[in-house]
């Protein structure tokens, strides 16, 4: 009993030291994860984070003991259920998440397991003897006999995502050596500087954030302009719109000032500016034609050189 008490005290001390040292925590699910996989994850996180496992009752008790000094960690209590562990880190969250979820291993189908995605049997020659044709027929898998072996003639979905694998489907997949399941650590929840959020938040890119921000600013500006209530996003639009109104009044009333002389001249003499545009275009076209002619002459000269005439220059 004394040894158990000492181990608990040591565990509580380690747990608290991690809470104080690291600003971020991943609560990870470890269902169907082997000890070898855990070793690989620990190795990949070396010098970047630490993994801590423990019984849920002991973890909850430890957190409750620390709440008076570390109240933010009370937010973790609702997620300490099932087969979970903790990964502590100070590194960028997205990088650590990628390390956590990247270590996966394939596993054979088991009867009663829930399929994480649709499971298909591909069209292929199985190499099995014709005596097992009835087994495929019972599962609705179309086959034919080719060179004395069973061949699946088309792709067939045998299990839908989110449904449980039946005994017959599991037997078929194992018979074909298909391992449709992958097992590894899953991120249940993320704690960072006092905030708790799902792992999907980490998948949001900077471009998406900027897009949502710009959309929100546009909406605020539109509403502000519509109701005539000035806000910081709408001030620029209001100034521009008011200046347009000022220009319209000045031109309509014939009151001209220095800043709008060119605008007035464009309105009163549109032909002058219309004729200037083709001239500019022609000048641009002429310079382009001259450049093309020069390039053609250079090409002809280079061809002459290639023919050997350049030797006599």
N, C-alpha and C positions, 0 to 999 in steps of 0.2 A: 504493500500500500504506500509505503514511503517513497519507493521508486516511482510509482505512478504519479504521486503528488509532485515530485520534483520535475518529472517530464512535463506536467501541465504548466508548472511555473515557468519552466524554460520556454515552452511553446508560447505562452502569453507574452513573455518578454521579447521573444523574436518577432511575434506578430506586431506588437506595439512599435518596436524599432523600425519595422518596415513601413508602418503607417506614418511614422514621423519622417522617415528618410525619403520616401517616394511620393510624388504628387499624383500619380495616376495608377489606377488598378483595373485590371481586366478580370471580371468574374467569368470563368470558362466552364463549359460543360465537358465532362470527361467520360460520358457513356461509351462503352465499347472501345475505349482507348487502352492499348496495351502498355505495359511498363517500358517496353522498348521505344514506343512512340514518345512517351513522357521523357525518356532519356534524350531522345533526339531534340525535343523542344527545349529542354534545359541546356543542351549543348549549343543550340542555335542562339539562345538568349544570353549566353555567357557574356558578362561584362555590360550587358544592356538591360538586364532585368532578372528577377528571381521568381521562382515558382514555389508556392506554398500550398500544401494540401492539409486537410484536417477534417475531423468530424464536425458536422454542421452544428451540433449542440455546443461543442467546445468553442467554435468560432463565434457563435451568437453570444455566448457567455463572455468571451473575451471582449467583444465590441461593447457590450452593455457595461462592462467594467471600465471601459475607456471613455464612455459617452460624456462624463462630466468634464474631462479634459479635452476630448476630441469629438465635439457634438456633431460635426458634419458626417461622420462615418455611420451615424444611425440610419442614413439613407440606404445603406447596403443591406440591412436586415431583411427586407422583403424578398430579396433575391437569393438568400442563402437557403436554398432548398434543392433537393435532388442531389445528384452526384456532381458537385462543382468543386472548383479550386480557384486559386488566386494567382495572378501574375502582376507583380509590382514593377514599375518602370518610371524613368524620367525621360525616356526617348520619345521622338515623335510617334503619336498614337497610330497613324496609318501604317508606318513601317513595322511596328510591333504586331499589329493585327495581321499583316501579311505573313509574318513569320509564324504566328500562331496557327492560322488556318491552312498554311501551305503543306503541313505535314499530314498527309492522308495516306491510307493504305486501302487497297481493294479487298473486299470480303465477299464470300459466296452468299447467295440468297438463302434466307432462312424462313421457314414457314411461320407466319404470324408477324413477321417484321413489316413495318410500314415503308413502302417504297418512296424514296425522296424525289424521284422523277419517273417519267414513263420508261418502262423497260421493254426493249425490242429484241426480237430474235431475227438476225439478218439472214438473207438468202445465202445458203452455203451448202457445200457437200459435207455432210456430217461424218462420212466414213463408217457409219454404223450399218450393221447387217439388216436386211429387209424384214426380219422378224419383229423389229420394234416399230414398224409402221403404225400399228394400231395405237401405240402410245402417243404419237404425234397427232393422229386423227382425233383422239379423245380431247385434245387441247385445241383443236381447230387450226392446226398448223399444216398448210398445204405442202405435200411432198410428192416426190416421184422416185422411181428406182433408176439410177444411172450407174452403169457398169458394176452392178451388184451391190451398190450402197445407197443409202437414203440421202436424197438431196432436197433441201428446203427450197421451194421454187420462188417464194416472195417474202419480203419482210413482214413480220407480224408483231403487233404490240400485245404482249402477254399480261402486263400489269400496268394499271394506270397510276399516275403519281398520287400519293396520299392514301392509297388503299393498301390493305394488308396482302402479303404474298401468301397464296394458298399452297397446300402441300404438293399438288400436282405441278404448279408453276415452279416451285422451288426444285422439285425433282428434275424437271425439264432443264432448267438453267444449270443445275449442277451436272446433269448428264452431258450438256454441251460445253462444260467448263467455262461458263459465263459468270463472272463475279461483278454484278451490277452495283453493289453497294460500296461506298467508301466511308471509312470511319476516321475521325480525327477530333481535335479540340474544336469546340464551337464557342464563340463569344456570346455570352448571355447578356451581359451589361457592362458598361464602361463608367468608371468614376474618374473625374478629372477636376482637381481644384475645387472640390465641394459640389460639383454638378454630376448627376447621374443621368445617362442617356443610352439608348440602344446603339448597337454597333453600326447600324445602317447609316447613322449620322456621319460616320467617318468616310462613307462612300460619296458624299456630296463634294463635287469639285469646285474649285475657285470660279470657273466660268459659270457654273450654275448659280453660285451665290451672287456674282456680279449681275447676271441676268435677272434674278429675282429683285435685286436692289434697284436696278434701272427701271424695271416694270413698276415697282412701288412708287418711285419718284415721279414717274410719268402719270400714274393714277392720282397722286396727291396734287400735282400741278394742274391736271385737268379739272379736278373737283374745285380747287381753289379759284381757278379762273372762272368756272361756271357760276359759283356763288358769290364771287367778288370779295373773297376773304384772302388777304395777302399772307403767303407763307414763304419760307426761304426758297423752296424749289420753284415757286411761281413768280418770284420777283423779276427775274430776267425776262420771262415772257411778257409780264405786265409792262415793263419799260419799253420793250420792242414794240408792243401793240400800241402803246400811247404815243411813241415816236412816229409810228405810221399814221396815226390819227392827226398828229401835228403837221406832218408833211401834207396830208390831204387838205387840211384847212388852209395851210399857207398857199398851196397851189390854187385851190378853189377861190380863195379871196384875192389872189394876185399879189399877196405880200411876199416878196422874195428877199431872201437874205443870202449872204455869201456861201453858206454851207450847202445850199440847194441850187445854186446857179447851174451847175452841170446837169442836174436832174431836169430842171426847167428847160434847158436847151435841148435835151434829148426828147422831151415831150413836144416842144414846138418845132423842132427840125428833125423828124425821124429819118428823112431821106438821107441826110448827111451821114448819119451813123450806119444806115443800111448799106450805103455805097462803100463805106470804109471796110466793112466786113468782107465782101468779095475780093477787094484789093489785097487785104491781108492774106486771104486764103490763096489768092493767085501767087502772091510773093512766096508763100510757103510751098506751093506746088512747084513754082519755078526753081526754087532752091533744091527741092527734092529731085526734079528732073535733071538739074545740072549735076547733082551728086550722082544720079544714076548713070549719066553719060560718062562722067569721070571714072566711075567704077568699071563701065564697059570698056573704056579705053585701056585702063590698067589691066583688065582681063585679057584684052587682045595682045598687049605687050607681053604679058606673062606667057601667053600661048606661043608667041614668036620665040621667046627665050627657050621654051620647052622644045621647039622644033630645031633649035640649034643656031637660029639667026643671031642670037645675042653674042655669039662667039666672035662675030666680025665687027662689033661696035668698038 
